[in-house]
Structures are given as C-alpha cells and as structure tokens.
C-alpha cells in the first residue's frame, strides 16, 4: 500500500520539480537574509503539509480512519 502511495505522489509531484528548483534559485537572489530563510522554510513546510494531508486523505478513503 505504501509503495502505491509513493508511486502516486512521485507521479503527481514530478512535473513540479523544475519549477521548485527555479523558485529556489529566485529565493537565493533575494538580498534580505531573514526573508530568504522564511521563504526557504515555507518552501519546505507547504509541500510537506500537502503530502501529509494527501496521505491522511488516502488513508481515510482506503482504511476508513485517519493516520
């Protein structure tokens, strides 16, 4: 089951990999160090929250309860 979810996630997020790298490069060009750190944290936290939410939703749909 976990392998199926991993395959689904990789298929869903693979097209966004180059856009993620471009966004990371744009963040590195920002002169303010505090803003850079804040945006890098958001760049990690937002996709992580989406992945956890998607896994919880799939778990709820397939098993009938949240993780």
C-alpha positions as CSV (number, residue, x, y, z in Angstrom):
1,X,0.0,0.0,0.0
2,X,2.8,2.4,0.9
3,X,4.5,1.7,-2.5
4,X,1.4,2.6,-4.3
5,X,1.0,5.9,-2.4
6,X,4.7,6.6,-3.1
7,X,4.2,6.0,-6.8
8,X,1.2,8.2,-6.9
9,X,3.0,11.0,-5.1
10,X,6.0,10.8,-7.3
11,X,3.8,10.9,-10.4
12,X,1.9,13.9,-9.1
13,X,4.9,16.0,-8.0
14,X,7.5,15.1,-10.7
15,X,6.3,17.8,-13.1
16,X,6.8,20.5,-10.5
17,X,10.5,19.6,-9.8
18,X,12.0,22.1,-12.2
19,X,9.6,24.8,-11.0
20,X,10.7,24.1,-7.5
21,X,14.4,24.5,-8.5
22,X,13.6,27.7,-10.3
23,X,11.8,29.1,-7.3
24,X,14.7,28.1,-5.0
25,X,17.1,30.0,-7.3
26,X,14.9,33.1,-7.2
27,X,14.8,32.9,-3.4
28,X,18.6,32.8,-3.3
29,X,18.8,36.1,-5.2
30,X,16.8,38.0,-2.5
31,X,19.2,40.3,-0.6
32,X,17.4,40.1,2.8
33,X,18.7,37.1,4.8
34,X,15.7,36.9,7.1
35,X,13.3,36.9,4.1
36,X,15.4,34.2,2.4
37,X,15.2,31.9,5.5
38,X,11.5,32.5,5.9
39,X,10.8,31.6,2.3
40,X,13.0,28.6,2.3
41,X,11.1,27.3,5.4
42,X,7.8,27.9,3.6
43,X,9.2,26.1,0.5
44,X,9.7,23.0,2.7
45,X,6.7,23.2,5.0
46,X,3.9,23.8,2.4
47,X,4.7,20.8,0.2
48,X,5.2,18.7,3.4
49,X,1.8,19.7,4.7
50,X,0.2,18.8,1.3
51,X,1.9,15.4,1.3
52,X,0.8,14.6,4.9
53,X,-2.7,15.8,4.1
54,X,-2.9,13.7,0.9
55,X,-1.6,10.6,2.8
56,X,-4.2,11.2,5.6
57,X,-7.0,11.5,3.0
58,X,-5.9,8.4,1.2
59,X,-5.7,6.5,4.5
60,X,-9.2,7.7,5.4
61,X,-10.6,6.7,2.0
62,X,-8.9,3.2,1.9
63,X,-9.0,2.2,5.6
64,X,-11.8,4.4,7.0
65,X,-9.8,6.2,9.6
66,X,-7.1,8.9,9.8
67,X,-3.4,8.1,10.4
